Amino acid sequence: MFEAGNLQTIPADEHVPWRRLLLSALGNHRSHEEHFEAFTALTVELADRWVATVGEVALQEDLGELSLRLICRSALDGDLGSSRRTSAA
């Protein structure tokens, strides 16, 4: 996996083998089904934010943040909070 480029931006011919590997390794369909509503809400929230944005969006940053939010929702049953906030610690 360390040899792969960014899976969100590499061409389809490179992406498909990695996607198949990752889906089989990380796929937990029961968990995905349990969190589907929350996953959908997070994705729609991001899409709505893009619609409201004038000019360019920080696509890579936003997709990375969405990925982390989905992971946190699934693994921790919680939310990451905003990556745009900084910790006081």
N, CA, C and O atoms as a Tinker XYZ file with bonds, in Angstrom:
   356  protein
     1  N      0.808000   -1.196000    0.000000    73     2
     2  CA     0.000000    0.000000    0.000000    64     1     3
     3  C      0.850000    1.260000    0.000000    63     2     4     5
     4  O      0.391000    2.311000   -0.447000    81     3
     5  N      2.062000    1.177000    0.485000    73     3     6
     6  CA     2.905000    2.358000    0.523000    64     5     7
     7  C      3.317000    2.795000   -0.878000    63     6     8     9
     8  O      3.736000    3.937000   -1.072000    81     7
     9  N      3.203000    1.900000   -1.856000    73     7    10
    10  CA     3.558000    2.210000   -3.225000    64     9    11
    11  C      2.456000    2.977000   -3.945000    63    10    12    13
    12  O      2.704000    3.587000   -4.985000    81    11
    13  N      1.247000    2.951000   -3.403000    73    11    14
    14  CA     0.101000    3.553000   -4.087000    64    13    15
    15  C      0.153000    5.067000   -4.001000    63    14    16    17
    16  O      0.653000    5.642000   -3.034000    81    15
    17  N     -0.376000    5.694000   -5.034000    73    15    18
    18  CA    -0.574000    7.137000   -4.992000    64    17    19
    19  C     -1.812000    7.436000   -4.159000    63    18    20    21
    20  O     -2.299000    6.579000   -3.421000    81    19
    21  N     -2.298000    8.623000   -4.279000    73    19    22
    22  CA    -3.512000    8.998000   -3.567000    64    21    23
    23  C     -4.695000    8.302000   -4.234000    63    22    24    25
    24  O     -4.980000    8.562000   -5.403000    81    23
    25  N     -5.383000    7.427000   -3.515000    73    23    26
    26  CA    -6.459000    6.637000   -4.097000    64    25    27
    27  C     -7.625000    7.489000   -4.577000    63    26    28    29
    28  O     -8.438000    7.020000   -5.374000    81    27
    29  N     -7.726000    8.716000   -4.116000    73    27    30
    30  CA    -8.811000    9.587000   -4.543000    64    29    31
    31  C     -8.511000   10.258000   -5.877000    63    30    32    33
    32  O     -9.421000   10.783000   -6.518000    81    31
    33  N     -7.258000   10.249000   -6.306000    73    31    34
    34  CA    -6.903000   11.001000   -7.509000    64    33    35
    35  C     -6.172000   10.194000   -8.574000    63    34    36    37
    36  O     -5.982000   10.704000   -9.678000    81    35
    37  N     -5.752000    8.954000   -8.299000    73    35    38
    38  CA    -5.023000    8.188000   -9.307000    64    37    39
    39  C     -5.982000    7.718000  -10.405000    63    38    40    41
    40  O     -7.187000    7.618000  -10.175000    81    39
    41  N     -5.453000    7.431000  -11.590000    73    39    42
    42  CA    -6.302000    6.983000  -12.698000    64    41    43
    43  C     -7.004000    5.667000  -12.379000    63    42    44    45
    44  O     -6.544000    4.891000  -11.541000    81    43
    45  N     -8.121000    5.428000  -13.054000    73    43    46
    46  CA    -8.961000    4.250000  -12.787000    64    45    47
    47  C     -8.191000    2.945000  -12.932000    63    46    48    49
    48  O     -8.387000    2.028000  -12.135000    81    47
    49  N     -7.321000    2.841000  -13.929000    73    47    50
    50  CA    -6.599000    1.578000  -14.129000    64    49    51
    51  C     -5.674000    1.256000  -12.960000    63    50    52    53
    52  O     -5.385000    0.086000  -12.709000    81    51
    53  N     -5.210000    2.269000  -12.249000    73    51    54
    54  CA    -4.406000    2.046000  -11.044000    64    53    55
    55  C     -5.295000    1.893000   -9.810000    63    54    56    57
    56  O     -4.952000    1.173000   -8.872000    81    55
    57  N     -6.423000    2.569000   -9.822000    73    55    58
    58  CA    -7.292000    2.619000   -8.657000    64    57    59
    59  C     -8.032000    1.311000   -8.409000    63    58    60    61
    60  O     -8.170000    0.893000   -7.260000    81    59
    61  N     -8.507000    0.664000   -9.457000    73    59    62
    62  CA    -9.362000   -0.521000   -9.315000    64    61    63
    63  C     -8.691000   -1.637000   -8.505000    63    62    64    65
    64  O     -9.322000   -2.152000   -7.582000    81    63
    65  N     -7.451000   -2.038000   -8.799000    73    63    66
    66  CA    -6.844000   -3.108000   -7.986000    64    65    67
    67  C     -6.720000   -2.737000   -6.513000    63    66    68    69
    68  O     -6.937000   -3.583000   -5.646000    81    67
    69  N     -6.372000   -1.473000   -6.213000    73    67    70
    70  CA    -6.256000   -1.031000   -4.822000    64    69    71
    71  C     -7.617000   -1.011000   -4.155000    63    70    72    73
    72  O     -7.753000   -1.420000   -3.002000    81    71
    73  N     -8.628000   -0.534000   -4.876000    73    71    74
    74  CA    -9.973000   -0.490000   -4.311000    64    73    75
    75  C    -10.449000   -1.893000   -3.959000    63    74    76    77
    76  O    -11.028000   -2.099000   -2.892000    81    75
    77  N    -10.213000   -2.855000   -4.835000    73    75    78
    78  CA   -10.622000   -4.234000   -4.554000    64    77    79
    79  C     -9.901000   -4.772000   -3.322000    63    78    80    81
    80  O    -10.513000   -5.431000   -2.481000    81    79
    81  N     -8.616000   -4.495000   -3.215000    73    79    82
    82  CA    -7.835000   -4.947000   -2.063000    64    81    83
    83  C     -8.360000   -4.324000   -0.777000    63    82    84    85
    84  O     -8.578000   -5.020000    0.215000    81    83
    85  N     -8.560000   -3.016000   -0.797000    73    83    86
    86  CA    -9.006000   -2.315000    0.409000    64    85    87
    87  C    -10.417000   -2.707000    0.807000    63    86    88    89
    88  O    -10.704000   -2.871000    1.993000    81    87
    89  N    -11.298000   -2.857000   -0.170000    73    87    90
    90  CA   -12.667000   -3.242000    0.163000    64    89    91
    91  C    -12.720000   -4.622000    0.795000    63    90    92    93
    92  O    -13.469000   -4.846000    1.745000    81    91
    93  N    -11.929000   -5.544000    0.270000    73    91    94
    94  CA   -11.947000   -6.880000    0.856000    64    93    95
    95  C    -11.288000   -6.886000    2.234000    63    94    96    97
    96  O    -11.701000   -7.641000    3.115000    81    95
    97  N    -10.268000   -6.051000    2.423000    73    95    98
    98  CA    -9.565000   -6.014000    3.709000    64    97    99
    99  C    -10.337000   -5.229000    4.762000    63    98   100   101
   100  O    -10.350000   -5.605000    5.934000    81    99
   101  N    -10.972000   -4.153000    4.353000    73    99   102
   102  CA   -11.596000   -3.258000    5.319000    64   101   103
   103  C    -13.117000   -3.320000    5.320000    63   102   104   105
   104  O    -13.768000   -2.720000    6.176000    81   103
   105  N    -13.675000   -4.037000    4.372000    73   103   106
   106  CA   -15.130000   -4.068000    4.246000    64   105   107
   107  C    -15.798000   -4.789000    5.403000    63   106   108   109
   108  O    -15.530000   -5.965000    5.650000    81   107
   109  N    -16.643000   -4.104000    6.090000    73   107   110
   110  CA   -17.468000   -4.681000    7.141000    64   109   111
   111  C    -18.881000   -4.200000    6.843000    63   110   112   113
   112  O    -19.323000   -3.177000    7.365000    81   111
   113  N    -19.574000   -4.939000    6.012000    73   111   114
   114  CA   -20.855000   -4.478000    5.499000    64   113   115
   115  C    -21.888000   -4.250000    6.602000    63   114   116   117
   116  O    -22.710000   -3.339000    6.496000    81   115
   117  N    -21.855000   -5.053000    7.642000    73   115   118
   118  CA   -22.803000   -4.860000    8.743000    64   117   119
   119  C    -22.591000   -3.495000    9.392000    63   118   120   121
   120  O    -23.551000   -2.776000    9.669000    81   119
   121  N    -21.340000   -3.146000    9.631000    73   119   122
   122  CA   -21.035000   -1.850000   10.222000    64   121   123
   123  C    -21.450000   -0.723000    9.285000    63   122   124   125
   124  O    -22.001000    0.285000    9.728000    81   123
   125  N    -21.188000   -0.890000    7.995000    73   123   126
   126  CA   -21.570000    0.144000    7.029000    64   125   127
   127  C    -23.077000    0.332000    7.025000    63   126   128   129
   128  O    -23.563000    1.461000    6.969000    81   127
   129  N    -23.819000   -0.767000    7.082000    73   127   130
   130  CA   -25.275000   -0.680000    7.100000    64   129   131
   131  C    -25.765000    0.018000    8.367000    63   130   132   133
   132  O    -26.699000    0.818000    8.319000    81   131
   133  N    -25.137000   -0.286000    9.491000    73   131   134
   134  CA   -25.534000    0.323000   10.757000    64   133   135
   135  C    -25.298000    1.837000   10.758000    63   134   136   137
   136  O    -26.045000    2.590000   11.384000    81   135
   137  N    -24.258000    2.270000   10.053000    73   135   138
   138  CA   -23.878000    3.680000   10.057000    64   137   139
   139  C    -24.288000    4.414000    8.779000    63   138   140   141
   140  O    -23.909000    5.567000    8.578000    81   139
   141  N    -25.060000    3.750000    7.914000    73   139   142
   142  CA   -25.389000    4.332000    6.608000    64   141   143
   143  C    -26.029000    5.706000    6.732000    63   142   144   145
   144  O    -25.657000    6.624000    6.002000    81   143
   145  N    -26.975000    5.864000    7.634000    73   143   146
   146  CA   -27.658000    7.149000    7.788000    64   145   147
   147  C    -26.674000    8.254000    8.185000    63   146   148   149
   148  O    -26.728000    9.363000    7.653000    81   147
   149  N    -25.783000    7.942000    9.120000    73   147   150
   150  CA   -24.789000    8.935000    9.555000    64   149   151
   151  C    -23.796000    9.228000    8.426000    63   150   152   153
   152  O    -23.418000   10.382000    8.220000    81   151
   153  N    -23.374000    8.194000    7.695000    73   151   154
   154  CA   -22.450000    8.395000    6.571000    64   153   155
   155  C    -23.083000    9.297000    5.514000    63   154   156   157
   156  O    -22.438000   10.195000    4.975000    81   155
   157  N    -24.349000    9.039000    5.234000    73   155   158
   158  CA   -25.069000    9.832000    4.242000    64   157   159
   159  C    -25.179000   11.279000    4.699000    63   158   160   161
   160  O    -24.966000   12.199000    3.910000    81   159
   161  N    -25.511000   11.485000    5.968000    73   159   162
   162  CA   -25.639000   12.844000    6.504000    64   161   163
   163  C    -24.318000   13.605000    6.409000    63   162   164   165
   164  O    -24.307000   14.779000    6.038000    81   163
   165  N    -23.209000   12.949000    6.740000    73   163   166
   166  CA   -21.903000   13.606000    6.662000    64   165   167
   167  C    -21.559000   13.976000    5.222000    63   166   168   169
   168  O    -21.013000   15.049000    4.966000    81   167
   169  N    -21.877000   13.090000    4.291000    73   167   170
   170  CA   -21.577000   13.340000    2.886000    64   169   171
   171  C    -22.451000   14.466000    2.330000    63   170   172   173
   172  O    -21.965000   15.324000    1.593000    81   171
   173  N    -23.721000   14.463000    2.678000    73   171   174
   174  CA   -24.629000   15.524000    2.230000    64   173   175
   175  C    -24.210000   16.863000    2.831000    63   174   176   177
   176  O    -24.273000   17.892000    2.159000    81   175
   177  N    -23.785000   16.854000    4.089000    73   175   178
   178  CA   -23.311000   18.085000    4.740000    64   177   179
   179  C    -22.141000   18.683000    3.962000    63   178   180   181
   180  O    -22.087000   19.895000    3.753000    81   179
   181  N    -21.210000   17.838000    3.537000    73   179   182
   182  CA   -20.066000   18.317000    2.766000    64   181   183
   183  C    -20.527000   18.838000    1.400000    63   182   184   185
   184  O    -20.080000   19.897000    0.960000    81   183
   185  N    -21.402000   18.111000    0.740000    73   183   186
   186  CA   -21.900000   18.551000   -0.567000    64   185   187
   187  C    -22.610000   19.894000   -0.443000    63   186   188   189
   188  O    -22.434000   20.765000   -1.295000    81   187
   189  N    -23.404000   20.072000    0.601000    73   187   190
   190  CA   -24.091000   21.347000    0.822000    64   189   191
   191  C    -23.093000   22.472000    1.057000    63   190   192   193
   192  O    -23.288000   23.595000    0.592000    81   191
   193  N    -22.026000   22.163000    1.780000    73   191   194
   194  CA   -20.998000   23.172000    2.032000    64   193   195
   195  C    -20.334000   23.582000    0.713000    63   194   196   197
   196  O    -20.048000   24.760000    0.496000    81   195
   197  N    -20.091000   22.600000   -0.165000    73   195   198
   198  CA   -19.495000   22.920000   -1.466000    64   197   199
   199  C    -20.427000   23.794000   -2.295000    63   198   200   201
   200  O    -19.982000   24.737000   -2.949000    81   199
   201  N    -21.721000   23.480000   -2.269000    73   199   202
   202  CA   -22.687000   24.264000   -3.038000    64   201   203
   203  C    -22.694000   25.723000   -2.568000    63   202   204   205
   204  O    -22.823000   26.642000   -3.377000    81   203
   205  N    -22.556000   25.919000   -1.277000    73   203   206
   206  CA   -22.600000   27.269000   -0.707000    64   205   207
   207  C    -21.278000   28.011000   -0.873000    63   206   208   209
   208  O    -21.219000   29.215000   -0.626000    81   207
   209  N    -20.235000   27.331000   -1.279000    73   207   210
   210  CA   -18.912000   27.940000   -1.411000    64   209   211
   211  C    -18.808000   28.719000   -2.712000    63   210   212   213
   212  O    -19.141000   28.211000   -3.783000    81   211
   213  N    -18.348000   29.943000   -2.608000    73   211   214
   214  CA   -18.088000   30.757000   -3.787000    64   213   215
   215  C    -16.622000   30.552000   -4.155000    63   214   216   217
   216  O    -15.740000   30.738000   -3.317000    81   215
   217  N    -16.360000   30.176000   -5.383000    73   215   218
   218  CA   -14.990000   29.954000   -5.812000    64   217   219
   219  C    -14.580000   28.503000   -5.619000    63   218   220   221
   220  O    -15.414000   27.599000   -5.601000    81   219
   221  N    -13.297000   28.305000   -5.476000    73   219   222
   222  CA   -12.748000   26.956000   -5.382000    64   221   223
   223  C    -12.979000   26.359000   -4.001000    63   222   224   225
   224  O    -13.071000   27.072000   -3.002000    81   223
   225  N    -13.071000   25.030000   -3.970000    73   223   226
   226  CA   -13.151000   24.313000   -2.697000    64   225   227
   227  C    -11.823000   23.594000   -2.482000    63   226   228   229
   228  O    -11.108000   23.288000   -3.436000    81   227
   229  N    -11.509000   23.334000   -1.238000    73   227   230
   230  CA   -10.289000   22.596000   -0.888000    64   229   231
   231  C    -10.611000   21.104000   -0.978000    63   230   232   233
   232  O    -10.753000   20.424000    0.038000    81   231
   233  N    -10.723000   20.611000   -2.205000    73   231   234
   234  CA   -11.221000   19.267000   -2.454000    64   233   235
   235  C    -10.466000   18.198000   -1.672000    63   234   236   237
   236  O    -11.078000   17.406000   -0.956000    81   235
   237  N     -9.158000   18.170000   -1.803000    73   235   238
   238  CA    -8.382000   17.128000   -1.149000    64   237   239
   239  C     -8.507000   17.212000    0.370000    63   238   240   241
   240  O     -8.650000   16.188000    1.039000    81   239
   241  N     -8.455000   18.409000    0.908000    73   239   242
   242  CA    -8.600000   18.604000    2.352000    64   241   243
   243  C     -9.991000   18.171000    2.823000    63   242   244   245
   244  O    -10.134000   17.492000    3.840000    81   243
   245  N    -11.002000   18.576000    2.067000    73   243   246
   246  CA   -12.370000   18.235000    2.449000    64   245   247
   247  C    -12.628000   16.729000    2.365000    63   246   248   249
   248  O    -13.285000   16.167000    3.241000    81   247
   249  N    -12.121000   16.078000    1.329000    73   247   250
   250  CA   -12.306000   14.628000    1.209000    64   249   251
   251  C    -11.545000   13.879000    2.296000    63   250   252   253
   252  O    -12.022000   12.870000    2.814000    81   251
   253  N    -10.359000   14.377000    2.639000    73   251   254
   254  CA    -9.606000   13.779000    3.741000    64   253   255
   255  C    -10.345000   13.911000    5.057000    63   254   256   257
   256  O    -10.400000   12.970000    5.848000    81   255
   257  N    -10.918000   15.097000    5.287000    73   255   258
   258  CA   -11.690000   15.322000    6.508000    64   257   259
   259  C    -12.926000   14.430000    6.537000    63   258   260   261
   260  O    -13.260000   13.863000    7.577000    81   259
   261  N    -13.609000   14.303000    5.391000    73   259   262
   262  CA   -14.780000   13.428000    5.318000    64   261   263
   263  C    -14.392000   11.990000    5.631000    63   262   264   265
   264  O    -15.099000   11.302000    6.367000    81   263
   265  N    -13.280000   11.537000    5.082000    73   263   266
   266  CA   -12.818000   10.173000    5.362000    64   265   267
   267  C    -12.590000    9.957000    6.857000    63   266   268   269
   268  O    -12.995000    8.935000    7.410000    81   267
   269  N    -11.946000   10.918000    7.502000    73   267   270
   270  CA   -11.710000   10.802000    8.944000    64   269   271
   271  C    -13.014000   10.818000    9.736000    63   270   272   273
   272  O    -13.158000   10.090000   10.718000    81   271
   273  N    -13.959000   11.648000    9.309000    73   271   274
   274  CA   -15.257000   11.694000    9.978000    64   273   275
   275  C    -15.984000   10.351000    9.855000    63   274   276   277
   276  O    -16.576000    9.867000   10.820000    81   275
   277  N    -15.933000    9.755000    8.660000    73   275   278
   278  CA   -16.574000    8.461000    8.452000    64   277   279
   279  C    -15.923000    7.385000    9.316000    63   278   280   281
   280  O    -16.616000    6.552000    9.901000    81   279
   281  N    -14.601000    7.401000    9.397000    73   279   282
   282  CA   -13.878000    6.422000   10.214000    64   281   283
   283  C    -14.238000    6.601000   11.686000    63   282   284   285
   284  O    -14.518000    5.628000   12.386000    81   283
   285  N    -14.229000    7.847000   12.150000    73   283   286
   286  CA   -14.562000    8.107000   13.555000    64   285   287
   287  C    -15.988000    7.695000   13.867000    63   286   288   289
   288  O    -16.255000    7.113000   14.918000    81   287
   289  N    -16.903000    7.994000   12.959000    73   287   290
   290  CA   -18.297000    7.633000   13.192000    64   289   291
   291  C    -18.432000    6.116000   13.284000    63   290   292   293
   292  O    -19.175000    5.602000   14.120000    81   291
   293  N    -17.719000    5.413000   12.429000    73   291   294
   294  CA   -17.809000    3.958000   12.396000    64   293   295
   295  C    -17.083000    3.318000   13.579000    63   294   296   297
   296  O    -17.638000    2.462000   14.269000    81   295
   297  N    -15.860000    3.733000   13.801000    73   295   298
   298  CA   -15.033000    3.076000   14.819000    64   297   299
   299  C    -15.355000    3.535000   16.232000    63   298   300   301
   300  O    -15.313000    2.743000   17.173000    81   299
   301  N    -15.674000    4.804000   16.378000    73   299   302
   302  CA   -15.834000    5.367000   17.712000    64   301   303
   303  C    -17.273000    5.745000   18.035000    63   302   304   305
   304  O    -17.577000    6.176000   19.147000    81   303
   305  N    -18.150000    5.582000   17.062000    73   303   306
   306  CA   -19.542000    6.016000   17.212000    64   305   307
   307  C    -19.619000    7.470000   17.645000    63   306   308   309
   308  O    -20.496000    7.860000   18.417000    81   307
   309  N    -18.697000    8.256000   17.142000    73   307   310
   310  CA   -18.673000    9.670000   17.489000    64   309   311
   311  C    -18.262000   10.485000   16.292000    63   310   312   313
   312  O    -18.184000    9.977000   15.174000    81   311
   313  N    -17.998000   11.752000   16.534000    73   311   314
   314  CA   -17.622000   12.649000   15.458000    64   313   315
   315  C    -16.243000   13.211000   15.751000    63   314   316   317
   316  O    -15.839000   13.352000   16.905000    81   315
   317  N    -15.539000   13.523000   14.694000    73   315   318
   318  CA   -14.190000   14.048000   14.796000    64   317   319
   319  C    -14.180000   15.492000   15.265000    63   318   320   321
   320  O    -13.211000   15.939000   15.879000    81   319
   321  N    -15.241000   16.223000   14.984000    73   319   322
   322  CA   -15.207000   17.662000   15.188000    64   321   323
   323  C    -14.617000   18.278000   13.941000    63   322   324   325
   324  O    -14.371000   17.568000   12.966000    81   323
   325  N    -14.389000   19.538000   13.942000    73   323   326
   326  CA   -13.881000   20.199000   12.758000    64   325   327
   327  C    -12.365000   20.168000   12.728000    63   326   328   329
   328  O    -11.708000   20.442000   13.732000    81   327
   329  N    -11.814000   19.830000   11.566000    73   327   330
   330  CA   -10.359000   19.881000   11.425000    64   329   331
   331  C     -9.882000   21.313000   11.301000    63   330   332   333
   332  O     -8.683000   21.585000   11.364000    81   331
   333  N    -10.816000   22.221000   11.124000    73   331   334
   334  CA   -10.476000   23.629000   10.995000    64   333   335
   335  C    -10.293000   24.294000   12.354000    63   334   336   337
   336  O     -9.810000   25.423000   12.443000    81   335
   337  N    -10.681000   23.585000   13.412000    73   335   338
   338  CA   -10.457000   24.099000   14.764000    64   337   339
   339  C     -9.099000   23.600000   15.245000    63   338   340   341
   340  O     -8.623000   22.548000   14.816000    81   339
   341  N     -8.500000   24.347000   16.117000    73   339   342
   342  CA    -7.234000   23.924000   16.686000    64   341   343
   343  C     -7.423000   23.666000   18.169000    63   342   344   345
   344  O     -8.300000   24.245000   18.810000    81   343
   345  N     -6.605000   22.807000   18.692000    73   343   346
   346  CA    -6.701000   22.464000   20.102000    64   345   347
   347  C     -6.002000   23.533000   20.931000    63   346   348   349
   348  O     -5.011000   24.119000   20.495000    81   347
   349  N     -6.514000   23.778000   22.108000    73   347   350
   350  CA    -5.885000   24.740000   23.023000    64   349   351
   351  C     -4.729000   24.098000   23.766000    63   350   352   353
   352  O     -3.976000   24.785000   24.457000    81   351
   353  N     -4.582000   22.793000   23.633000    73   351   354
   354  CA    -3.521000   22.087000   24.345000    64   353   355
   355  C     -2.173000   22.342000   23.749000    63   354   356
   356  O     -1.173000   21.817000   24.237000    81   355
